[in-house]
Amino acid sequence: MSLDRMVLAFAGAMVLLSVVLTLFVHPLFVWFTVFIGANMLQSAFTGFCPAAILFKKLGIRPGTAF
């Protein structure tokens, strides 16, 4: 799996996790969803993604975006 797909899969999993936490644990977990969305938006414009840096250090092969 390339780095790009890994970042997308991780972001999707985090969004789903935050929605489940919002529904079943506490409504304020919605801010976790907001944080994830804001991070995805800023990485689209700046190219800086902390998850991509972490996955790159773990040895995931690079893709075209990161």
Biopython code that builds the backbone (N, CA, C, O; Angstrom):
import numpy as np
from Bio.PDB.StructureBuilder import StructureBuilder

atoms = [
    (1, "MET", "N", (0.856, -1.170, 0.000)),
    (1, "MET", "CA", (0.000, 0.000, 0.000)),
    (1, "MET", "C", (0.899, 1.229, 0.000)),
    (1, "MET", "O", (1.870, 1.297, 0.753)),
    (2, "SER", "N", (0.571, 2.191, -0.842)),
    (2, "SER", "CA", (1.385, 3.403, -0.930)),
    (2, "SER", "C", (1.047, 4.356, 0.219)),
    (2, "SER", "O", (0.035, 4.203, 0.904)),
    (3, "LEU", "N", (1.907, 5.323, 0.404)),
    (3, "LEU", "CA", (1.738, 6.305, 1.467)),
    (3, "LEU", "C", (0.438, 7.087, 1.308)),
    (3, "LEU", "O", (-0.248, 7.361, 2.292)),
    (4, "ASP", "N", (0.101, 7.444, 0.078)),
    (4, "ASP", "CA", (-1.126, 8.206, -0.169)),
    (4, "ASP", "C", (-2.362, 7.430, 0.283)),
    (4, "ASP", "O", (-3.235, 7.968, 0.964)),
    (5, "ARG", "N", (-2.417, 6.177, -0.104)),
    (5, "ARG", "CA", (-3.568, 5.352, 0.278)),
    (5, "ARG", "C", (-3.594, 5.098, 1.782)),
    (5, "ARG", "O", (-4.663, 5.026, 2.388)),
    (6, "MET", "N", (-2.429, 4.966, 2.372)),
    (6, "MET", "CA", (-2.362, 4.746, 3.815)),
    (6, "MET", "C", (-2.893, 5.968, 4.559)),
    (6, "MET", "O", (-3.632, 5.825, 5.533)),
    (7, "VAL", "N", (-2.526, 7.160, 4.115)),
    (7, "VAL", "CA", (-3.008, 8.383, 4.754)),
    (7, "VAL", "C", (-4.521, 8.495, 4.600)),
    (7, "VAL", "O", (-5.211, 8.853, 5.554)),
    (8, "LEU", "N", (-5.042, 8.197, 3.423)),
    (8, "LEU", "CA", (-6.488, 8.259, 3.213)),
    (8, "LEU", "C", (-7.227, 7.236, 4.068)),
    (8, "LEU", "O", (-8.274, 7.538, 4.641)),
    (9, "ALA", "N", (-6.683, 6.030, 4.153)),
    (9, "ALA", "CA", (-7.304, 4.997, 4.982)),
    (9, "ALA", "C", (-7.280, 5.388, 6.457)),
    (9, "ALA", "O", (-8.259, 5.180, 7.174)),
    (10, "PHE", "N", (-6.164, 5.953, 6.908)),
    (10, "PHE", "CA", (-6.043, 6.378, 8.299)),
    (10, "PHE", "C", (-7.030, 7.506, 8.600)),
    (10, "PHE", "O", (-7.688, 7.494, 9.641)),
    (11, "ALA", "N", (-7.134, 8.477, 7.699)),
    (11, "ALA", "CA", (-8.064, 9.595, 7.903)),
    (11, "ALA", "C", (-9.502, 9.094, 7.943)),
    (11, "ALA", "O", (-10.287, 9.529, 8.786)),
    (12, "GLY", "N", (-9.846, 8.196, 7.050)),
    (12, "GLY", "CA", (-11.193, 7.640, 7.052)),
    (12, "GLY", "C", (-11.507, 6.882, 8.324)),
    (12, "GLY", "O", (-12.598, 7.012, 8.880)),
    (13, "ALA", "N", (-10.554, 6.094, 8.784)),
    (13, "ALA", "CA", (-10.750, 5.345, 10.025)),
    (13, "ALA", "C", (-10.906, 6.287, 11.217)),
    (13, "ALA", "O", (-11.723, 6.034, 12.102)),
    (14, "MET", "N", (-10.131, 7.367, 11.245)),
    (14, "MET", "CA", (-10.227, 8.327, 12.342)),
    (14, "MET", "C", (-11.572, 9.060, 12.322)),
    (14, "MET", "O", (-12.146, 9.320, 13.380)),
    (15, "VAL", "N", (-12.077, 9.393, 11.136)),
    (15, "VAL", "CA", (-13.385, 10.046, 11.036)),
    (15, "VAL", "C", (-14.468, 9.104, 11.558)),
    (15, "VAL", "O", (-15.328, 9.513, 12.338)),
    (16, "LEU", "N", (-14.424, 7.842, 11.127)),
    (16, "LEU", "CA", (-15.422, 6.880, 11.598)),
    (16, "LEU", "C", (-15.324, 6.671, 13.103)),
    (16, "LEU", "O", (-16.345, 6.595, 13.787)),
    (17, "LEU", "N", (-14.103, 6.579, 13.625)),
    (17, "LEU", "CA", (-13.918, 6.434, 15.062)),
    (17, "LEU", "C", (-14.484, 7.630, 15.820)),
    (17, "LEU", "O", (-15.140, 7.463, 16.847)),
    (18, "SER", "N", (-14.232, 8.828, 15.319)),
    (18, "SER", "CA", (-14.716, 10.018, 16.015)),
    (18, "SER", "C", (-16.239, 10.115, 15.980)),
    (18, "SER", "O", (-16.848, 10.606, 16.930)),
    (19, "VAL", "N", (-16.856, 9.655, 14.901)),
    (19, "VAL", "CA", (-18.320, 9.650, 14.843)),
    (19, "VAL", "C", (-18.888, 8.653, 15.848)),
    (19, "VAL", "O", (-19.868, 8.951, 16.530)),
    (20, "VAL", "N", (-18.279, 7.476, 15.944)),
    (20, "VAL", "CA", (-18.731, 6.474, 16.915)),
    (20, "VAL", "C", (-18.558, 7.000, 18.337)),
    (20, "VAL", "O", (-19.446, 6.836, 19.173)),
    (21, "LEU", "N", (-17.421, 7.630, 18.612)),
    (21, "LEU", "CA", (-17.202, 8.201, 19.940)),
    (21, "LEU", "C", (-18.216, 9.296, 20.244)),
    (21, "LEU", "O", (-18.695, 9.401, 21.373)),
    (22, "THR", "N", (-18.547, 10.111, 19.247)),
    (22, "THR", "CA", (-19.541, 11.173, 19.434)),
    (22, "THR", "C", (-20.907, 10.583, 19.766)),
    (22, "THR", "O", (-21.607, 11.085, 20.646)),
    (23, "LEU", "N", (-21.279, 9.530, 19.071)),
    (23, "LEU", "CA", (-22.602, 8.943, 19.275)),
    (23, "LEU", "C", (-22.717, 8.166, 20.579)),
    (23, "LEU", "O", (-23.741, 8.242, 21.257)),
    (24, "PHE", "N", (-21.674, 7.418, 20.934)),
    (24, "PHE", "CA", (-21.804, 6.492, 22.048)),
    (24, "PHE", "C", (-21.077, 6.891, 23.333)),
    (24, "PHE", "O", (-21.361, 6.329, 24.391)),
    (25, "VAL", "N", (-20.151, 7.842, 23.266)),
    (25, "VAL", "CA", (-19.405, 8.205, 24.470)),
    (25, "VAL", "C", (-19.801, 9.586, 24.972)),
    (25, "VAL", "O", (-20.316, 9.730, 26.081)),
    (26, "HIS", "N", (-19.555, 10.610, 24.139)),
    (26, "HIS", "CA", (-19.869, 11.978, 24.559)),
    (26, "HIS", "C", (-19.990, 12.867, 23.324)),
    (26, "HIS", "O", (-19.188, 12.748, 22.398)),
    (27, "PRO", "N", (-20.979, 13.753, 23.298)),
    (27, "PRO", "CA", (-21.184, 14.610, 22.123)),
    (27, "PRO", "C", (-20.018, 15.550, 21.805)),
    (27, "PRO", "O", (-19.881, 15.992, 20.664)),
    (28, "LEU", "N", (-19.188, 15.856, 22.782)),
    (28, "LEU", "CA", (-18.072, 16.769, 22.527)),
    (28, "LEU", "C", (-16.954, 16.136, 21.698)),
    (28, "LEU", "O", (-16.031, 16.830, 21.270)),
    (29, "PHE", "N", (-17.033, 14.824, 21.471)),
    (29, "PHE", "CA", (-16.071, 14.192, 20.576)),
    (29, "PHE", "C", (-16.252, 14.675, 19.142)),
    (29, "PHE", "O", (-15.426, 14.370, 18.281)),
    (30, "VAL", "N", (-17.314, 15.420, 18.874)),
    (30, "VAL", "CA", (-17.501, 15.991, 17.539)),
    (30, "VAL", "C", (-16.333, 16.919, 17.193)),
    (30, "VAL", "O", (-16.023, 17.116, 16.018)),
    (31, "TRP", "N", (-15.691, 17.483, 18.208)),
    (31, "TRP", "CA", (-14.541, 18.354, 17.950)),
    (31, "TRP", "C", (-13.341, 17.571, 17.418)),
    (31, "TRP", "O", (-12.484, 18.133, 16.735)),
    (32, "PHE", "N", (-13.282, 16.294, 17.725)),
    (32, "PHE", "CA", (-12.250, 15.428, 17.149)),
    (32, "PHE", "C", (-12.478, 15.302, 15.643)),
    (32, "PHE", "O", (-11.529, 15.326, 14.858)),
    (33, "THR", "N", (-13.742, 15.167, 15.250)),
    (33, "THR", "CA", (-14.090, 15.114, 13.829)),
    (33, "THR", "C", (-13.727, 16.425, 13.134)),
    (33, "THR", "O", (-13.211, 16.424, 12.016)),
    (34, "VAL", "N", (-13.999, 17.535, 13.802)),
    (34, "VAL", "CA", (-13.663, 18.851, 13.245)),
    (34, "VAL", "C", (-12.152, 18.979, 13.072)),
    (34, "VAL", "O", (-11.688, 19.478, 12.047)),
    (35, "PHE", "N", (-11.388, 18.538, 14.051)),
    (35, "PHE", "CA", (-9.927, 18.586, 13.964)),
    (35, "PHE", "C", (-9.411, 17.769, 12.794)),
    (35, "PHE", "O", (-8.527, 18.219, 12.064)),
    (36, "ILE", "N", (-9.955, 16.575, 12.608)),
    (36, "ILE", "CA", (-9.520, 15.717, 11.504)),
    (36, "ILE", "C", (-9.834, 16.374, 10.167)),
    (36, "ILE", "O", (-8.997, 16.372, 9.265)),
    (37, "GLY", "N", (-11.030, 16.934, 10.031)),
    (37, "GLY", "CA", (-11.405, 17.612, 8.793)),
    (37, "GLY", "C", (-10.527, 18.824, 8.513)),
    (37, "GLY", "O", (-10.127, 19.051, 7.371)),
    (38, "ALA", "N", (-10.225, 19.599, 9.543)),
    (38, "ALA", "CA", (-9.355, 20.766, 9.368)),
    (38, "ALA", "C", (-7.951, 20.346, 8.966)),
    (38, "ALA", "O", (-7.320, 20.998, 8.134)),
    (39, "ASN", "N", (-7.461, 19.263, 9.552)),
    (39, "ASN", "CA", (-6.138, 18.762, 9.206)),
    (39, "ASN", "C", (-6.104, 18.286, 7.758)),
    (39, "ASN", "O", (-5.132, 18.536, 7.045)),
    (40, "MET", "N", (-7.155, 17.606, 7.321)),
    (40, "MET", "CA", (-7.215, 17.152, 5.931)),
    (40, "MET", "C", (-7.257, 18.342, 4.967)),
    (40, "MET", "O", (-6.619, 18.319, 3.915)),
    (41, "LEU", "N", (-8.007, 19.369, 5.333)),
    (41, "LEU", "CA", (-8.114, 20.555, 4.479)),
    (41, "LEU", "C", (-6.779, 21.291, 4.382)),
    (41, "LEU", "O", (-6.364, 21.667, 3.285)),
    (42, "GLN", "N", (-6.106, 21.501, 5.501)),
    (42, "GLN", "CA", (-4.829, 22.217, 5.449)),
    (42, "GLN", "C", (-3.776, 21.403, 4.721)),
    (42, "GLN", "O", (-2.924, 21.978, 4.044)),
    (43, "SER", "N", (-3.807, 20.077, 4.838)),
    (43, "SER", "CA", (-2.810, 19.271, 4.132)),
    (43, "SER", "C", (-3.044, 19.282, 2.629)),
    (43, "SER", "O", (-2.104, 19.105, 1.855)),
    (44, "ALA", "N", (-4.289, 19.488, 2.209)),
    (44, "ALA", "CA", (-4.578, 19.596, 0.775)),
    (44, "ALA", "C", (-3.939, 20.843, 0.178)),
    (44, "ALA", "O", (-3.519, 20.835, -0.979)),
    (45, "PHE", "N", (-3.864, 21.912, 0.963)),
    (45, "PHE", "CA", (-3.307, 23.166, 0.464)),
    (45, "PHE", "C", (-1.809, 23.302, 0.707)),
    (45, "PHE", "O", (-1.099, 23.890, -0.108)),
    (46, "THR", "N", (-1.324, 22.760, 1.827)),
    (46, "THR", "CA", (0.080, 22.965, 2.167)),
    (46, "THR", "C", (0.967, 21.770, 1.851)),
    (46, "THR", "O", (2.176, 21.923, 1.676)),
    (47, "GLY", "N", (0.372, 20.573, 1.776)),
    (47, "GLY", "CA", (1.158, 19.374, 1.555)),
    (47, "GLY", "C", (1.788, 18.834, 2.827)),
    (47, "GLY", "O", (2.487, 17.822, 2.783)),
    (48, "PHE", "N", (1.557, 19.486, 3.958)),
    (48, "PHE", "CA", (2.094, 19.039, 5.247)),
    (48, "PHE", "C", (1.066, 18.161, 5.934)),
    (48, "PHE", "O", (-0.055, 18.594, 6.200)),
    (49, "CYS", "N", (1.452, 16.917, 6.221)),
    (49, "CYS", "CA", (0.555, 15.985, 6.895)),
    (49, "CYS", "C", (1.360, 15.198, 7.932)),
    (49, "CYS", "O", (2.246, 14.424, 7.569)),
    (50, "PRO", "N", (1.058, 15.390, 9.212)),
    (50, "PRO", "CA", (1.794, 14.665, 10.250)),
    (50, "PRO", "C", (1.691, 13.143, 10.098)),
    (50, "PRO", "O", (2.658, 12.429, 10.364)),
    (51, "ALA", "N", (0.539, 12.651, 9.677)),
    (51, "ALA", "CA", (0.385, 11.200, 9.501)),
    (51, "ALA", "C", (1.301, 10.693, 8.395)),
    (51, "ALA", "O", (1.877, 9.612, 8.512)),
    (52, "ALA", "N", (1.439, 11.467, 7.321)),
    (52, "ALA", "CA", (2.319, 11.057, 6.224)),
    (52, "ALA", "C", (3.775, 10.997, 6.687)),
    (52, "ALA", "O", (4.521, 10.100, 6.293)),
    (53, "ILE", "N", (4.171, 11.943, 7.512)),
    (53, "ILE", "CA", (5.541, 11.943, 8.043)),
    (53, "ILE", "C", (5.768, 10.700, 8.903)),
    (53, "ILE", "O", (6.808, 10.050, 8.802)),
    (54, "LEU", "N", (4.791, 10.376, 9.746)),
    (54, "LEU", "CA", (4.905, 9.203, 10.602)),
    (54, "LEU", "C", (4.962, 7.918, 9.778)),
    (54, "LEU", "O", (5.802, 7.053, 10.030)),
    (55, "PHE", "N", (4.075, 7.791, 8.797)),
    (55, "PHE", "CA", (4.062, 6.580, 7.979)),
    (55, "PHE", "C", (5.337, 6.450, 7.148)),
    (55, "PHE", "O", (5.823, 5.344, 6.915)),
    (56, "LYS", "N", (5.868, 7.574, 6.709)),
    (56, "LYS", "CA", (7.117, 7.542, 5.950)),
    (56, "LYS", "C", (8.263, 7.022, 6.818)),
    (56, "LYS", "O", (9.102, 6.252, 6.352)),
    (57, "LYS", "N", (8.292, 7.452, 8.092)),
    (57, "LYS", "CA", (9.325, 6.971, 9.011)),
    (57, "LYS", "C", (9.155, 5.489, 9.322)),
    (57, "LYS", "O", (10.124, 4.805, 9.652)),
    (58, "LEU", "N", (7.920, 4.990, 9.217)),
    (58, "LEU", "CA", (7.657, 3.578, 9.460)),
    (58, "LEU", "C", (7.992, 2.706, 8.251)),
    (58, "LEU", "O", (7.908, 1.479, 8.318)),
    (59, "GLY", "N", (8.373, 3.351, 7.145)),
    (59, "GLY", "CA", (8.826, 2.595, 5.990)),
    (59, "GLY", "C", (7.791, 2.335, 4.915)),
    (59, "GLY", "O", (8.024, 1.512, 4.029)),
    (60, "ILE", "N", (6.656, 3.013, 4.968)),
    (60, "ILE", "CA", (5.659, 2.856, 3.901)),
    (60, "ILE", "C", (6.209, 3.523, 2.649)),
    (60, "ILE", "O", (6.742, 4.631, 2.707)),
    (61, "ARG", "N", (6.076, 2.836, 1.512)),
    (61, "ARG", "CA", (6.654, 3.389, 0.284)),
    (61, "ARG", "C", (5.903, 4.642, -0.142)),
    (61, "ARG", "O", (4.678, 4.700, -0.032)),
    (62, "PRO", "N", (6.628, 5.648, -0.628)),
    (62, "PRO", "CA", (6.009, 6.927, -0.988)),
    (62, "PRO", "C", (5.058, 6.797, -2.173)),
    (62, "PRO", "O", (5.186, 5.912, -3.019)),
    (63, "GLY", "N", (4.096, 7.724, -2.194)),
    (63, "GLY", "CA", (3.166, 7.815, -3.306)),
    (63, "GLY", "C", (3.405, 9.095, -4.081)),
    (63, "GLY", "O", (4.481, 9.686, -3.988)),
    (64, "THR", "N", (2.429, 9.522, -4.832)),
    (64, "THR", "CA", (2.617, 10.718, -5.652)),
    (64, "THR", "C", (2.301, 12.003, -4.895)),
    (64, "THR", "O", (2.833, 13.058, -5.240)),
    (65, "ALA", "N", (1.454, 11.944, -3.878)),
    (65, "ALA", "CA", (1.056, 13.161, -3.177)),
    (65, "ALA", "C", (1.976, 13.492, -2.007)),
    (65, "ALA", "O", (2.265, 14.663, -1.760)),
    (66, "PHE", "N", (2.434, 12.480, -1.291)),
    (66, "PHE", "CA", (3.252, 12.735, -0.103)),
    (66, "PHE", "C", (4.624, 12.121, -0.268)),
    (66, "PHE", "O", (5.460, 12.228, 0.629)),
]
sb = StructureBuilder()
sb.init_structure("model")
sb.init_model(0)
sb.init_chain("A")
sb.init_seg("    ")
for serial, (resi, resn, name, xyz) in enumerate(atoms, 1):
    if name == "N":
        sb.init_residue(resn, " ", resi, " ")
    sb.init_atom(name, np.array(xyz, "f"), 0.0, 1.0, " ", f" {name:<3s}", serial, name[0])
structure = sb.get_structure()
